[in-house]
Amino acid sequence: MAATAAAATAAAPPLATARLPTGLLVRCVSKRDVPFLYREIYERRCYLSHGITLPRGGTVIDCGANIGLFSMQAAQELGSKGLVLACEPLPFTFAALQHNVAAHSEWWSSQQQQAQRQQAQQQQVQTQPAPPTDPDLAAAEAEPGVRAPQPVEHQQQQLQQQHAAASLLAAAAAPIVALQAGLGSGEQASADFTFYPRAAGWSSMLPAEGEVQADMQAFLEQALSSPLAAAAAGLDPPTAALGCWLQRWAPSWAYAAAGRFAVARMLGAAVTVRCPLVSVSQLIRQHSLGAVDLLKVDVERAELQVLRGVEDQHWPLVQQAALEVHAADLGEVLRILRSEAGFTRVVVEQEAALAGTSLHAVHCTRH
């Protein structure tokens, strides 16, 4: 049985710190979630595929922002004139989101300063006079089949490459507005959420514990299929090694029992927290949005509530959508996206790491 909101603060672990491959330090509730999230968002670009792009100066509504990795990615691509509304209901995860939004802003500024220094270095090299010609090098160049080293040219090429990379960082990132709220249909102002301190990414307004357990079990089995899959799923090496050993050598009953124990432990110490709700249409009105270039929805079985919170007059403003959808609601979600939302291209897929789970990715565009 989940604990009550009064026990939530005591049950939640202190925020951990993880370093992204970019060098940015982020706060998180479940440290094991971060490598998986980074791979999915930054390397696989799971929300920005199948024709979905982010225009400079555009607007993104991030429903289920978690610790903010996608919001940060979107902010970088939208540029200074863009806007990201990052919505996360749970107070523990929201605390990490708030910290990461501020840390990202500071980190991105430092990247800009580094880019400016690289540009200045390039300009300095380009304006330097050519060095005097070395007669020996000139003679070597004149010999057939012999090419003398060209240190200055090589240096200029390196700086040009650095300049190209620095140009990508030259523009300021879009502001990220962190909102402590879940997304709903607009019919209620708040709801109870189940929070899993050891598996924060699986927390939900509609927990459906049997489905969560089955999905997590299938996810772990996929993760233990190889060391590479284990690393991509964020399993620490000792846990991955033990799981792979059990999968290969232990009796099937022992392996199954170990899997059930691991899932039960990850879902243990759950707490119930009352969180505020808003609808997409309420956000559009409150922030006077003329367009929503991407509606990203990853809300653990509450996808239908989010879509029902978009009023008819606001669907034409939503240019693209990227959702994680559970199988039980997939048919109705697709009907809404095609008929009510009017998306002309709707792509459904399930990545290999989630094979056997009820989770599907849906990408929608109007072209």
N, C-alpha and C positions, 0 to 999 in steps of 0.2 A: 504494500500500500504506500502511495506517495505521501511524503510529509506535507505539512501545511505550510502556508506562506510565512507563518511566524518562525518556522524552523529553517526557512530557505537560506537566510544569510549564514547561519551556522553550518549548514550542510554544504554550501558551495565552497570549493577549494579556492585558495588565493590565486590570483592571476599569475600565470607563468609567462616567461619570456622566450621567444624563439627568433632566430635570425633567418631572414629570407636569403635566397641565393643572391639577390641584388645588394645585400648588405644591410638592409633596413631591419631594425629590431622592432618586433611587434609583440603585443600582449595577447594572451589567449587563455581560455579556460582549459581546453584539452590540447596539450602540446602535441599529441600524436596526430591531431587533425591537420596541423599546419602543412606538413609536406604534401599530403594528399590535396588539400585545397590549392596550394601553390601550383602543383602539377596540373590540376584540372583547369585553373583559371589562367595562369600565365603561360604555361607551356602548351597545353591542348587548346586553350582559348575556347573552353566549352560553351560559353555564352555568346561568343562572337564567331560563329561558324554558319555554314549554309546560307551565305549571302548577307548576314547581319553585319553592319558596319556602324561606326559611331562618327557622325559628322562633327567637325570643329564647331564649337559654339552650341552644340546640342544639349539635350536634357535627358537624364536617365532617372527612372524610379527603381530603386533597388529594394525589392520586397524580400525580406529575410537576408539582411546584409551580413549577419554573423559578425565576424571580427573585422570586416571591411576590405578584404582583399580585392573583390571585384569592384567595389566603389573606387578604390585607389587606381585600379587599372583603367576604369572608365574616365576618371578625372584626368589622367595623363593623356588620353586620346582625345578628349573633348576640348582641352585647352582652356585658357583663362576665361573665355566668354561663355563657357558651358556651365552646367549645374548638375550635381548629383544629389538626390534625396535618398539617404541611406536609412532604411527603417529596420530596427531591431527591437523586439519587445522585451526580451528577458534582461533584467537589470545587470546580471553578471556579464553576459556577453556584450551588452551595451557599454559597460564600463571599458571593456577591451576595445570596442569600436571607437569610442570617444578618444581614448589614448592614441590609437593607431591613426586616426584622422589627423590629429595634431602632429604626431611624429612623422607622418608621410609628408605633410606640408613643409616641415622643417627640412626633411631629407631631400625632397625634390628641389628646394631652394639651393641646397648645397650642390646638387647635381648641376643646376643651372650655372652656379658660380664656377664650377670645374669646367663646364662647357665653354664659358666665356674666356677662361684662362687658356684653354686649348686653342680657341680661335685667335687670341692675341699672340700666342706662340707661333702659329702658322703665319700670321701676317708679318711677324718679325723676321722669320726665315725668308719669306718671299721678297722682302725689301732689302735683304742683305746683299751686298755686291758679290759677284761670283769670285771664287778664290783664284789666285794666279795659276796659270797652267803649268803643270809639272812636265818637263820635257820627256822624262822617262815614261810617264803614263801616256803621253801623247804618242810616243813611239810604240808602246805596247798596243795602243788602240789601232795603230796603222798596220800592225801585223795581221795577216789573214787568220780568221778563226779565233782571235784573241779579243776578249772584251775586258777593258779595264774597269775596276770598281768605280762606282759613281756615288760616293757617300752623300753628297748634298742632294742629288736626285732622290736617293732612297729615303733620306730624311724628309724631304718634301712630300713624297708619296705617303709615308707614315702619318705625317701631320694632316694630309688631306683626308686620309681614312678616319683619323681621329675627329677631324672637323665634321665629316659626314655624320659620324655617330653623335657628336656633340650637338649637331643641329636638331636631332630628334629630341634633345633635352632642353633646347633653348626656350621653348614656350612654357609659360606658367601653366600649372595644372588647374583644372576647374575646382571651384569651391565645393566641398562636401558638407552638406547639412545633415548631421546625425539626428535622427528622430527616434525617441524611445516609444515605439508603438508597433503593434502587429497590424497586418492588413486583413480587413474583413469585408463583409457585404455592405456595411453601413447600417445594419439593423440593430447592432448593439455596440455600446461604448467600451466594453471591456470583456475579457474572457479569461478562463483559467488555462494556463500553459503548464505542461509537464516538462521539467528541466532535468536532464541527466548530467550530473557534474563530471562523470568520467567519459561521457560521449556527447558533448554539448551540441554537436552538429545534428544529432538525431532528436533533439528536443522539439516539441510540437504542441499546437493547440488541440490537435486531435491525435492523441498518442497511439491508439490501436495497438496495444502491447504485443499481441500475437503476431501481427504483421511486422512490427519493428524487430522482434526477435528473429523471425524467419529471414527478413532482409539482411539483418546483421550477420546471421549465420552464413548465408549465401555469400555475402561480401567477404567474410573472413576466409571461406573456402577458396574463393578466387584469389585472395591475397596470398594464400599459402601455396599456390600452385607453382611458384618459382621465387627465388630470391629477389629477382627484379620486380615482380608483382608485389612482394612484401614491402620492398623499399618504397615503391610508388604509392602504396596504401598507407604509408606512414607508420608501419610497425617497427618497433625498435629491434635491432639485430638479435638480442637474446630471445625475445618473444617469437620472432620469426623463425629462428633456428629451432626452438623447441617445438613450435607448431609444425614445421616441415618434417621434423624427426617423427613426431607422433603420426602425422599423415602417412608417412612412408613405412614405418616399422611397427607402430602400435596396433593392437587388434582394433577392428572397426568400432566395437562398442566402447573401447577406451578413448579412441579419438573423438567419437561423437559426444561422450560424456565431458571430455575436456573442452570441446567447442561450446556445449551448453553452459558449462561453468564460466567460460570466458565471457559469453554474451550476458549471462546473469550478473556477472561482476560489473561489466560496463554499464548495464542498465540499473545497477543497484543505487541505493541512496537517492532515489528520485525525489524531487520536491515539486509541489504545486504552487504556482505563483500567479496572482491576478495581474494582468497587464492591460493597458489601454489599447483600443483598436481604432483605426481610421480606415476609410475606403480610398481607393485610387481617385475617385471623383472628388472627394473631399480635399485631397492633396492638390489636385488640379486647380480647384477653386481657391484654396488657401494661399497657394504660391503663384496664382495668376499665370499658369502655364499655357502658352499658346500652342505647344506641341510637346509630345513625349516621344523622343526618338527611339527609346528602348524601354520597355517594361520588362524587367527581369524578376522572375517569381521562383523562389526556392523556399517553400514554407511548410514542407513536411505534412502532406495530406490536406492542406487548407487551400489548394489551388482554386477550387470552385468558388470558395468564398471571396477570394481576391477578384476573380473575373466577374462575379456577380456584383462587385462593388464598383464596376465601371458602368456609368449610366450611358444610355444610347447616344446622347449628344456628344459624349466624350470619346467614343470609340474611334471616330475619324481622326482624332488628334494623336492616337497611338500608332506610330509608324511601324514599329517592329516589336516582337515579343520573344523572350527566351524563357522557357519554363522547365522545371523538373516536375513531372507528373506521375502519380501513382496509378497502377493499373486499374484499380477499382473505379477511378473517375476519368480514365483516359477518354472513353467514348464521349462523355458529356463535355469534357474540356474541348475536344476537337470540334464538336458541334458548335459550341459557342464561338470559338476562334474563327471558324469558317463562315458561319451564317450571321451571327450577331456582330462580331468584330469586323468581318469582311476581309480577312486576310486572304490573298490570292495564292500564296505559297505557304504550305504548312508541312514541315518535315519532322518525322518521328524517328528516333533512333535509341538504341540501348548500347552503351559502350561495353567492352569486354569485361572491365572490372566490376560491372554491375549485373553481369549475366546471372540469371537465376533469381534476381530480386524483382520487386514490383516497380522499380524505378525506370522511367523513360525520360528522355530529353526531347523537347518540342521547340522548334525554331520557326518563327513566322515573319513573313515580310509581305509588302504590298506590291511587289514587282517580280 
